[in-house]
Amino acid sequence: MIDSNECSSITFEGKEYDTFTEPPILMKQERAKTSFPTMEVTHFLNGGEKETAKFEAVKRQIEMSPVFDNSDYYDVNGDYKKCRERTMQKVAAIAEIVTDGRDEHEITSYLSAISIVDSQSYTRIGVHFGLFLSGVRSGGTPEQFNYWVEQGAAGLRNFFGCFCMTEMGHGSNVAGLETTATYDENTEEFVINTPSTAATKWWIGGLAHTATHGLVYARLLVKGKDYGVKQFVVPLRDRSNWNLLPGIGIGDIGKKLGRDGIDNGWVQFSNVRIPRLFMLMKYSRVSANGNVDNKAPAQLAYGALIGGRVTMVRDSYTWASRYLTIAIRYAAVRRQFAQGSTVETKLLDYTYHQRRLLPRLAYAYAMNAASRHLQSVYANTTQTLANTNPKNKAAMEAAVGEAKALFALSAGLKAFSTWGTLAMIDECRQACGGHGYSAYNGFIDWTAFAVQVTWEGDNNVLALSTGRALIGRHLEAKAGPVKDDQLGSGDISQPSVLIRGWNLVATKATEQATTQYKKLEKSGLEVDKIWEKLSQLRFKVARISTRNFLVKSFFEEVEKNASPAIKQVLTELATLFALWSIEEEASVFLEFKFITAEDLSQINLLVDEYCGKIREQAIGLTDSFNWSDYFINAPIGNYDGDVYRNYFRKITDRNPRSETHAPYFLSVMQPFFKRTFEDDPDLSSLEEEEREINEE
Ligand SMILES: Cc1cc2nc3c(=O)[nH]c(=O)nc-3n(C[C@H](O)[C@H](O)[C@H](O)COP(=O)(O)OP(=O)(O)OC[C@H]3O[C@@H](n4cnc5c(N)ncnc54)[C@H](O)[C@@H]3O)c2cc1C
């Protein structure tokens, strides 16, 4: 086996080919170009030096844990039953960490690192903490929350919760769910039923084998009246032996496109009785004698989903950072074609390749900034909601207003960040050529990420609702016309000009939709139909406003938190992101006349120029993500850049060379290849002819 430095250099037609010894040397040279302290950028990304220290500590803990040995990760994933078992072992290990009394921020960091190592255990435990328990906390009274904590929910003590919202027939339209919870005044119980096959709860993570309780979304029916969808905690399994409780039918959804380590399942209910106080009653109440207090807006019941969306914006950054590290490191050492000179060109030196990867590197940094901004809005809003007495009408209205704004912001960011990262992962995969297709180089998890654009709110539906909320707010504000603004002789590479331009097109797009709304309103169209007709504009408003938020957050974060040593490189990166984003949304910038066609040509050149600047710092900027080889888990993306040796060893370690015969050689291959043919060619005449020639 060739696994040494021999045969490393070939000269052919005057050109040198040296694929084996050169890559790690190249990587060192690339790294030496870094003009800024990479750890300072790491602190910037983590929100400070202390945060980095904490994050590094949890990362080390994961890396050292034998349960999280991920050397066979990609092979185990091929076998979904084995994968489920391994995932559960990891869930148990995660549970020990997240329930050992550390603060919430540390838990979030820990889980964020887990999401990179194994997105399946992350999600499998996430349905309990992030959806079930968060749902109980946001929808239940403090007493109810404490009750379920005492039942074991906080420590996962003989308890595992799942989140039963989606049904076969309805997912996005929660108000249309069919499962019923009928109040029985005589026994002070709710009776839960699945009225049809389409009402079967479907896709529920953790349900098939793990969950003891479900947070079930069902229609509240009291004295024949339908009060809409509310949340109920429903026991599913006997906690002494995990047998299903009477009236509960549960099944496994089976193999999926990815994340097979999660036991997604379905459930049907037949006259399942639960005590009255198992309905979450923070915002709606049913008294013992069947009086219903149902004044709070229905959206508050979906609060649990907002936390998930906030997390997904962070995930989008985290995942992007891993795949960009792989693709950029690979591009820094991979050579392909010699352009005139004697040595072949590195992929990263192709301007076209730079354009594929470097604006996306900037995009990842922008998502980091936006995610931290969103995180703080989320923390403040949930605090306000928690502290507001539902009986105080004015305070409640203000809190609901804040919650609606958060809903719109988080929905837009979730949609466009997950879409951005999904596209980015595939671009990075393609940038690694054939080796990007090997499961061992990590891109196989693309399908695991793909679900992020669908679950906890389908991206298209979320984007449309963000657009609607933004247009609605603009209508309510009764704002005057947005003043025109043009780049003119301004310098488009200046942050203040970029921020101004982005802000203008975002406001103009909203104004355009508002004007259209008013026109349709005047024509006498019903409100629902107006919104429907505005769908394309709603989407446009959400798309442009979200990108505006990313651009602004990135520049603001640099202004506020970048030390002098890293300010220049981060400003260049933010500038690249804003310029490239204009290219992507050129039609809108032209439509609202902030730029002219000539300006656009200039912007194209500037994107090239900024890609060139960032190219020199690209390895430093990926090193700043600070993922060790363990987290990267892709030999072509290792820190040392020794791509061929690392990759070759990984493949040969995982696929023993002794197996030169297929296990089915005797049963399938041999009978096939050695079969006899009825029409084997008759060569006798040729043989006769040959004999005659020989005799002559
Ligand atoms: C792996 C996985 C795990 C999941 N885990 C859970 C879980 O634990 N608990 C849970 O409750 N759910 C879970 N879900 C369900 C998930 O949240 C839903 O599938 C998701 O919200 C989308 O809803 P839907 O399937 O009803 O899609 P639909 O709403 O039917 O959407 C289908 C298509 O129609 C489009 N569309 C829908 N409405 C509109 C509209 N008004 N205008 C224009 N276009 C529209 C959508 O954009 C989409 O492209 C999971 C799903 C998956 C795939």
The ligand as an SDF file (V2000), in Angstrom:
LIG
                    3D

 53 58  0  0  0  0  0  0  0  0999 V2000
  -38.0920   14.6320   10.4040 C   0  0  0  0  0  0  0  0  0  0  0  0
  -39.2910   15.3860   10.8910 C   0  0  0  0  0  0  0  0  0  0  0  0
  -39.5210   15.4900   12.2550 C   0  0  0  0  0  0  0  0  0  0  0  0
  -40.6430   16.1680   12.7360 C   0  0  0  0  0  0  0  0  0  0  0  0
  -40.8740   16.2060   14.0820 N   0  0  0  0  0  0  0  0  0  0  0  0
  -42.0340   16.7220   14.5510 C   0  0  0  0  0  0  0  0  0  0  0  0
  -42.3650   16.6570   15.9430 C   0  0  0  0  0  0  0  0  0  0  0  0
  -41.5940   16.1660   16.7670 O   0  0  0  0  0  0  0  0  0  0  0  0
  -43.5710   17.1530   16.3330 N   0  0  0  0  0  0  0  0  0  0  0  0
  -44.4410   17.7190   15.4600 C   0  0  0  0  0  0  0  0  0  0  0  0
  -45.5070   18.1420   15.8830 O   0  0  0  0  0  0  0  0  0  0  0  0
  -44.1530   17.8020   14.1350 N   0  0  0  0  0  0  0  0  0  0  0  0
  -42.9830   17.3160   13.6620 C   0  0  0  0  0  0  0  0  0  0  0  0
  -42.6910   17.3890   12.3110 N   0  0  0  0  0  0  0  0  0  0  0  0
  -43.6600   17.9680   11.3940 C   0  0  0  0  0  0  0  0  0  0  0  0
  -43.2230   19.2830   10.7760 C   0  0  0  0  0  0  0  0  0  0  0  0
  -43.1550   20.2830   11.7430 O   0  0  0  0  0  0  0  0  0  0  0  0
  -44.1910   19.6140    9.6310 C   0  0  0  0  0  0  0  0  0  0  0  0
  -44.0250   18.6240    8.6460 O   0  0  0  0  0  0  0  0  0  0  0  0
  -43.9290   20.9930    9.0660 C   0  0  0  0  0  0  0  0  0  0  0  0
  -44.3520   21.9730    9.9550 O   0  0  0  0  0  0  0  0  0  0  0  0
  -44.6130   21.2160    7.7160 C   0  0  0  0  0  0  0  0  0  0  0  0
  -45.9670   20.9670    7.7910 O   0  0  0  0  0  0  0  0  0  0  0  0
  -46.7050   20.0090    6.7420 P   0  0  0  0  0  0  0  0  0  0  0  0
  -45.9420   18.7370    6.6970 O   0  0  0  0  0  0  0  0  0  0  0  0
  -48.1190   19.9760    7.1280 O   0  0  0  0  0  0  0  0  0  0  0  0
  -46.5460   20.7080    5.3580 O   0  0  0  0  0  0  0  0  0  0  0  0
  -47.6920   21.4630    4.5300 P   0  0  0  0  0  0  0  0  0  0  0  0
  -48.1920   22.5990    5.3200 O   0  0  0  0  0  0  0  0  0  0  0  0
  -48.6800   20.5040    4.0200 O   0  0  0  0  0  0  0  0  0  0  0  0
  -46.8290   22.0360    3.3490 O   0  0  0  0  0  0  0  0  0  0  0  0
  -46.6710   21.4150    2.0740 C   0  0  0  0  0  0  0  0  0  0  0  0
  -46.2120   22.4780    1.0810 C   0  0  0  0  0  0  0  0  0  0  0  0
  -47.2450   23.4340    0.9060 O   0  0  0  0  0  0  0  0  0  0  0  0
  -46.7690   24.7450    1.0980 C   0  0  0  0  0  0  0  0  0  0  0  0
  -47.8110   25.5530    1.7640 N   0  0  0  0  0  0  0  0  0  0  0  0
  -48.5030   25.2510    2.8850 C   0  0  0  0  0  0  0  0  0  0  0  0
  -49.3410   26.2340    3.2100 N   0  0  0  0  0  0  0  0  0  0  0  0
  -49.1850   27.2050    2.2930 C   0  0  0  0  0  0  0  0  0  0  0  0
  -49.7580   28.4990    2.1000 C   0  0  0  0  0  0  0  0  0  0  0  0
  -50.6360   29.0030    2.9550 N   0  0  0  0  0  0  0  0  0  0  0  0
  -49.3560   29.2290    1.0370 N   0  0  0  0  0  0  0  0  0  0  0  0
  -48.4490   28.7320    0.1830 C   0  0  0  0  0  0  0  0  0  0  0  0
  -47.8610   27.5340    0.3260 N   0  0  0  0  0  0  0  0  0  0  0  0
  -48.2170   26.7730    1.3610 C   0  0  0  0  0  0  0  0  0  0  0  0
  -45.5500   24.5930    1.9920 C   0  0  0  0  0  0  0  0  0  0  0  0
  -44.6270   25.6270    1.7510 O   0  0  0  0  0  0  0  0  0  0  0  0
  -44.9860   23.2380    1.5780 C   0  0  0  0  0  0  0  0  0  0  0  0
  -44.0720   23.4080    0.5280 O   0  0  0  0  0  0  0  0  0  0  0  0
  -41.5460   16.7570   11.8200 C   0  0  0  0  0  0  0  0  0  0  0  0
  -41.2930   16.6760   10.4500 C   0  0  0  0  0  0  0  0  0  0  0  0
  -40.1890   16.0000    9.9800 C   0  0  0  0  0  0  0  0  0  0  0  0
  -39.9650   15.9060    8.5000 C   0  0  0  0  0  0  0  0  0  0  0  0
  1  2  1  0
  2  3  1  0
  2 52  2  0
  3  4  2  0
  4  5  1  0
  4 50  1  0
  5  6  2  0
  6  7  1  0
  6 13  1  0
  7  8  2  0
  7  9  1  0
  9 10  1  0
 10 11  2  0
 10 12  1  0
 12 13  2  0
 13 14  1  0
 14 15  1  0
 14 50  1  0
 15 16  1  0
 16 17  1  0
 16 18  1  0
 18 19  1  0
 18 20  1  0
 20 21  1  0
 20 22  1  0
 22 23  1  0
 23 24  1  0
 24 25  2  0
 24 26  1  0
 24 27  1  0
 27 28  1  0
 28 29  2  0
 28 30  1  0
 28 31  1  0
 31 32  1  0
 32 33  1  0
 33 34  1  0
 33 48  1  0
 34 35  1  0
 35 36  1  0
 35 46  1  0
 36 37  1  0
 36 45  1  0
 37 38  2  0
 38 39  1  0
 39 40  1  0
 39 45  2  0
 40 41  1  0
 40 42  2  0
 42 43  1  0
 43 44  2  0
 44 45  1  0
 46 47  1  0
 46 48  1  0
 48 49  1  0
 50 51  2  0
 51 52  1  0
 52 53  1  0
M  END
$$$$
